[in-house]
């Protein structure tokens, strides 16, 4: 029991810093787009996260979100944000660390990214834009399954 308590006590995850690493906004159809009476663009969302070890215990996780709105195949606005966090992670197995970097940390970063993107789109003169919640656990599991399938295919060849 004491060894189990010690193992749990050695595991640590803390947020050292949350910051914007890169942020861009483009509105190539301005100001003409604001004269359009009907507003019904099609939006697309692209999402990914990366993990980079900084040193033994510190890791940078970057959540990249791109939102593009198009109307009649013309880009109305394009936003790309790299929301980053510096996390101190110690005492976790590689599998646990993978889950932390692939799911838990992006989940921490997402509300910051959602607020920044929404504010920037509104500052660009467009109606309120709200990113819906994202299930990072499911995305991580799907990514793991794809990697396993690819590994199985390459072993079969």
GUVO-905976 format. One record per residue (C-alpha): residue in one letter; x, y, z. Coordinates in steps of 0.25 Angstrom, whole numbers, plus 2048, in hexadecimal, padded with zeros to 3 digits. Example, Ala and Ser with C-alpha at 12.3 -4.5 7.8 and 13.67 -1.06 7.14 Angstrom:
residues 2
<kolse><aa>A</aa><east>831</east><north>7EE</north><up>81F</up></kolse>
<kolse><aa>S</aa><east>837</east><north>7FC</north><up>81D</up></kolse>
//
This chain:
residues 157
<kolse><aa>X</aa><east>800</east><north>800</north><up>800</up></kolse>
<kolse><aa>X</aa><east>80B</east><north>80A</north><up>803</up></kolse>
<kolse><aa>X</aa><east>812</east><north>807</north><up>7F6</up></kolse>
<kolse><aa>X</aa><east>805</east><north>80A</north><up>7EF</up></kolse>
<kolse><aa>X</aa><east>803</east><north>817</north><up>7F6</up></kolse>
<kolse><aa>X</aa><east>812</east><north>81B</north><up>7F3</up></kolse>
<kolse><aa>X</aa><east>80F</east><north>818</north><up>7E4</up></kolse>
<kolse><aa>X</aa><east>803</east><north>820</north><up>7E4</up></kolse>
<kolse><aa>X</aa><east>80A</east><north>82B</north><up>7EB</up></kolse>
<kolse><aa>X</aa><east>815</east><north>82B</north><up>7E1</up></kolse>
<kolse><aa>X</aa><east>80C</east><north>82E</north><up>7D5</up></kolse>
<kolse><aa>X</aa><east>80A</east><north>83C</north><up>7D3</up></kolse>
<kolse><aa>X</aa><east>804</east><north>845</north><up>7C8</up></kolse>
<kolse><aa>X</aa><east>804</east><north>854</north><up>7CA</up></kolse>
<kolse><aa>X</aa><east>801</east><north>860</north><up>7C0</up></kolse>
<kolse><aa>X</aa><east>80D</east><north>869</north><up>7C0</up></kolse>
<kolse><aa>X</aa><east>809</east><north>873</north><up>7B5</up></kolse>
<kolse><aa>X</aa><east>7FD</east><north>874</north><up>7AB</up></kolse>
<kolse><aa>X</aa><east>800</east><north>87D</north><up>79F</up></kolse>
<kolse><aa>X</aa><east>7FD</east><north>881</north><up>791</up></kolse>
<kolse><aa>X</aa><east>809</east><north>87C</north><up>788</up></kolse>
<kolse><aa>X</aa><east>803</east><north>881</north><up>77B</up></kolse>
<kolse><aa>X</aa><east>7F6</east><north>888</north><up>776</up></kolse>
<kolse><aa>X</aa><east>7F2</east><north>88D</north><up>769</up></kolse>
<kolse><aa>X</aa><east>7E5</east><north>892</north><up>763</up></kolse>
<kolse><aa>X</aa><east>7E2</east><north>895</north><up>755</up></kolse>
<kolse><aa>X</aa><east>7D5</east><north>89B</north><up>74E</up></kolse>
<kolse><aa>X</aa><east>7D9</east><north>89C</north><up>740</up></kolse>
<kolse><aa>X</aa><east>7CB</east><north>8A0</north><up>73B</up></kolse>
<kolse><aa>X</aa><east>7CA</east><north>8AD</north><up>744</up></kolse>
<kolse><aa>X</aa><east>7C3</east><north>8B6</north><up>744</up></kolse>
<kolse><aa>X</aa><east>7BA</east><north>8B1</north><up>739</up></kolse>
<kolse><aa>X</aa><east>7B6</east><north>8A5</north><up>741</up></kolse>
<kolse><aa>X</aa><east>7AF</east><north>8AE</north><up>74B</up></kolse>
<kolse><aa>X</aa><east>7A6</east><north>8B4</north><up>740</up></kolse>
<kolse><aa>X</aa><east>7A0</east><north>8A6</north><up>73E</up></kolse>
<kolse><aa>X</aa><east>792</east><north>8A5</north><up>743</up></kolse>
<kolse><aa>X</aa><east>792</east><north>896</north><up>745</up></kolse>
<kolse><aa>X</aa><east>79C</east><north>890</north><up>74E</up></kolse>
<kolse><aa>X</aa><east>79D</east><north>881</north><up>74C</up></kolse>
<kolse><aa>X</aa><east>7AB</east><north>87D</north><up>74B</up></kolse>
<kolse><aa>X</aa><east>7B0</east><north>86E</north><up>74C</up></kolse>
<kolse><aa>X</aa><east>7BA</east><north>86C</north><up>757</up></kolse>
<kolse><aa>X</aa><east>7C5</east><north>862</north><up>758</up></kolse>
<kolse><aa>X</aa><east>7CD</east><north>85E</north><up>764</up></kolse>
<kolse><aa>X</aa><east>7DB</east><north>858</north><up>764</up></kolse>
<kolse><aa>X</aa><east>7E0</east><north>854</north><up>772</up></kolse>
<kolse><aa>X</aa><east>7ED</east><north>84D</north><up>776</up></kolse>
<kolse><aa>X</aa><east>7F7</east><north>84D</north><up>782</up></kolse>
<kolse><aa>X</aa><east>806</east><north>84A</north><up>783</up></kolse>
<kolse><aa>X</aa><east>80F</east><north>847</north><up>78F</up></kolse>
<kolse><aa>X</aa><east>81D</east><north>84B</north><up>790</up></kolse>
<kolse><aa>X</aa><east>826</east><north>848</north><up>79C</up></kolse>
<kolse><aa>X</aa><east>82D</east><north>854</north><up>7A1</up></kolse>
<kolse><aa>X</aa><east>836</east><north>84D</north><up>7AB</up></kolse>
<kolse><aa>X</aa><east>834</east><north>841</north><up>7B5</up></kolse>
<kolse><aa>X</aa><east>828</east><north>845</north><up>7BC</up></kolse>
<kolse><aa>X</aa><east>822</east><north>851</north><up>7B3</up></kolse>
<kolse><aa>X</aa><east>81A</east><north>84F</north><up>7A6</up></kolse>
<kolse><aa>X</aa><east>814</east><north>859</north><up>79D</up></kolse>
<kolse><aa>X</aa><east>806</east><north>855</north><up>797</up></kolse>
<kolse><aa>X</aa><east>801</east><north>85D</north><up>78C</up></kolse>
<kolse><aa>X</aa><east>7F2</east><north>85D</north><up>787</up></kolse>
<kolse><aa>X</aa><east>7F1</east><north>862</north><up>779</up></kolse>
<kolse><aa>X</aa><east>7E3</east><north>866</north><up>775</up></kolse>
<kolse><aa>X</aa><east>7E0</east><north>86B</north><up>767</up></kolse>
<kolse><aa>X</aa><east>7D2</east><north>871</north><up>764</up></kolse>
<kolse><aa>X</aa><east>7CE</east><north>875</north><up>755</up></kolse>
<kolse><aa>X</aa><east>7C1</east><north>87B</north><up>751</up></kolse>
<kolse><aa>X</aa><east>7BE</east><north>87B</north><up>742</up></kolse>
<kolse><aa>X</aa><east>7B2</east><north>881</north><up>73A</up></kolse>
<kolse><aa>X</aa><east>7B1</east><north>87D</north><up>72C</up></kolse>
<kolse><aa>X</aa><east>7BF</east><north>876</north><up>72C</up></kolse>
<kolse><aa>X</aa><east>7C5</east><north>883</north><up>731</up></kolse>
<kolse><aa>X</aa><east>7CC</east><north>884</north><up>73E</up></kolse>
<kolse><aa>X</aa><east>7C5</east><north>88E</north><up>747</up></kolse>
<kolse><aa>X</aa><east>7CE</east><north>88C</north><up>753</up></kolse>
<kolse><aa>X</aa><east>7D9</east><north>883</north><up>757</up></kolse>
<kolse><aa>X</aa><east>7DE</east><north>881</north><up>765</up></kolse>
<kolse><aa>X</aa><east>7EA</east><north>879</north><up>76A</up></kolse>
<kolse><aa>X</aa><east>7EE</east><north>878</north><up>778</up></kolse>
<kolse><aa>X</aa><east>7F9</east><north>870</north><up>77F</up></kolse>
<kolse><aa>X</aa><east>7F5</east><north>870</north><up>78E</up></kolse>
<kolse><aa>X</aa><east>800</east><north>86A</north><up>796</up></kolse>
<kolse><aa>X</aa><east>803</east><north>866</north><up>7A4</up></kolse>
<kolse><aa>X</aa><east>810</east><north>862</north><up>7AC</up></kolse>
<kolse><aa>X</aa><east>80D</east><north>856</north><up>7B5</up></kolse>
<kolse><aa>X</aa><east>815</east><north>850</north><up>7BF</up></kolse>
<kolse><aa>X</aa><east>813</east><north>841</north><up>7BF</up></kolse>
<kolse><aa>X</aa><east>81A</east><north>837</north><up>7C7</up></kolse>
<kolse><aa>X</aa><east>819</east><north>828</north><up>7CC</up></kolse>
<kolse><aa>X</aa><east>80F</east><north>824</north><up>7C1</up></kolse>
<kolse><aa>X</aa><east>810</east><north>817</north><up>7B8</up></kolse>
<kolse><aa>X</aa><east>812</east><north>81A</north><up>7A9</up></kolse>
<kolse><aa>X</aa><east>804</east><north>816</north><up>7A7</up></kolse>
<kolse><aa>X</aa><east>7FF</east><north>81F</north><up>7B2</up></kolse>
<kolse><aa>X</aa><east>807</east><north>82A</north><up>7AC</up></kolse>
<kolse><aa>X</aa><east>802</east><north>828</north><up>79E</up></kolse>
<kolse><aa>X</aa><east>7F4</east><north>829</north><up>7A3</up></kolse>
<kolse><aa>X</aa><east>7F8</east><north>836</north><up>7AB</up></kolse>
<kolse><aa>X</aa><east>7FE</east><north>83D</north><up>79F</up></kolse>
<kolse><aa>X</aa><east>7F4</east><north>838</north><up>795</up></kolse>
<kolse><aa>X</aa><east>7E7</east><north>83A</north><up>79C</up></kolse>
<kolse><aa>X</aa><east>7E8</east><north>840</north><up>7AA</up></kolse>
<kolse><aa>X</aa><east>7F1</east><north>84C</north><up>7A7</up></kolse>
<kolse><aa>X</aa><east>7EA</east><north>850</north><up>79A</up></kolse>
<kolse><aa>X</aa><east>7DD</east><north>850</north><up>7A2</up></kolse>
<kolse><aa>X</aa><east>7E4</east><north>85A</north><up>7AC</up></kolse>
<kolse><aa>X</aa><east>7E8</east><north>863</north><up>7A0</up></kolse>
<kolse><aa>X</aa><east>7DB</east><north>862</north><up>798</up></kolse>
<kolse><aa>X</aa><east>7D2</east><north>86C</north><up>7A0</up></kolse>
<kolse><aa>X</aa><east>7DE</east><north>877</north><up>79F</up></kolse>
<kolse><aa>X</aa><east>7DE</east><north>874</north><up>790</up></kolse>
<kolse><aa>X</aa><east>7CF</east><north>875</north><up>78E</up></kolse>
<kolse><aa>X</aa><east>7CE</east><north>882</north><up>795</up></kolse>
<kolse><aa>X</aa><east>7DA</east><north>888</north><up>78D</up></kolse>
<kolse><aa>X</aa><east>7D4</east><north>883</north><up>780</up></kolse>
<kolse><aa>X</aa><east>7C6</east><north>888</north><up>783</up></kolse>
<kolse><aa>X</aa><east>7CB</east><north>896</north><up>787</up></kolse>
<kolse><aa>X</aa><east>7D4</east><north>897</north><up>77B</up></kolse>
<kolse><aa>X</aa><east>7C8</east><north>894</north><up>772</up></kolse>
<kolse><aa>X</aa><east>7C0</east><north>89E</north><up>778</up></kolse>
<kolse><aa>X</aa><east>7CB</east><north>8A9</north><up>778</up></kolse>
<kolse><aa>X</aa><east>7CC</east><north>8A6</north><up>769</up></kolse>
<kolse><aa>X</aa><east>7BD</east><north>8AB</north><up>768</up></kolse>
<kolse><aa>X</aa><east>7B6</east><north>89D</north><up>767</up></kolse>
<kolse><aa>X</aa><east>7AB</east><north>898</north><up>76F</up></kolse>
<kolse><aa>X</aa><east>7AD</east><north>890</north><up>77B</up></kolse>
<kolse><aa>X</aa><east>7B4</east><north>882</north><up>779</up></kolse>
<kolse><aa>X</aa><east>7B4</east><north>878</north><up>783</up></kolse>
<kolse><aa>X</aa><east>7BD</east><north>86B</north><up>782</up></kolse>
<kolse><aa>X</aa><east>7B5</east><north>85F</north><up>787</up></kolse>
<kolse><aa>X</aa><east>7BC</east><north>856</north><up>792</up></kolse>
<kolse><aa>X</aa><east>7C5</east><north>84C</north><up>78D</up></kolse>
<kolse><aa>X</aa><east>7C7</east><north>83E</north><up>792</up></kolse>
<kolse><aa>X</aa><east>7D6</east><north>83D</north><up>793</up></kolse>
<kolse><aa>X</aa><east>7D5</east><north>82F</north><up>79A</up></kolse>
<kolse><aa>X</aa><east>7CE</east><north>829</north><up>78E</up></kolse>
<kolse><aa>X</aa><east>7D7</east><north>830</north><up>784</up></kolse>
<kolse><aa>X</aa><east>7E4</east><north>82A</north><up>78B</up></kolse>
<kolse><aa>X</aa><east>7DE</east><north>81C</north><up>78B</up></kolse>
<kolse><aa>X</aa><east>7DA</east><north>81E</north><up>77C</up></kolse>
<kolse><aa>X</aa><east>7E9</east><north>822</north><up>77A</up></kolse>
<kolse><aa>X</aa><east>7EE</east><north>816</north><up>782</up></kolse>
<kolse><aa>X</aa><east>7E5</east><north>80C</north><up>77A</up></kolse>
<kolse><aa>X</aa><east>7EA</east><north>812</north><up>76D</up></kolse>
<kolse><aa>X</aa><east>7F9</east><north>811</north><up>771</up></kolse>
<kolse><aa>X</aa><east>7F6</east><north>802</north><up>775</up></kolse>
<kolse><aa>X</aa><east>7EF</east><north>7FF</north><up>768</up></kolse>
<kolse><aa>X</aa><east>7FB</east><north>806</north><up>760</up></kolse>
<kolse><aa>X</aa><east>805</east><north>7FE</north><up>768</up></kolse>
<kolse><aa>X</aa><east>7FD</east><north>7F1</north><up>765</up></kolse>
<kolse><aa>X</aa><east>7FD</east><north>7F4</north><up>756</up></kolse>
<kolse><aa>X</aa><east>80C</east><north>7F7</north><up>755</up></kolse>
<kolse><aa>X</aa><east>80F</east><north>7EA</north><up>75D</up></kolse>
<kolse><aa>X</aa><east>806</east><north>7E2</north><up>753</up></kolse>
<kolse><aa>X</aa><east>80E</east><north>7E7</north><up>747</up></kolse>
//
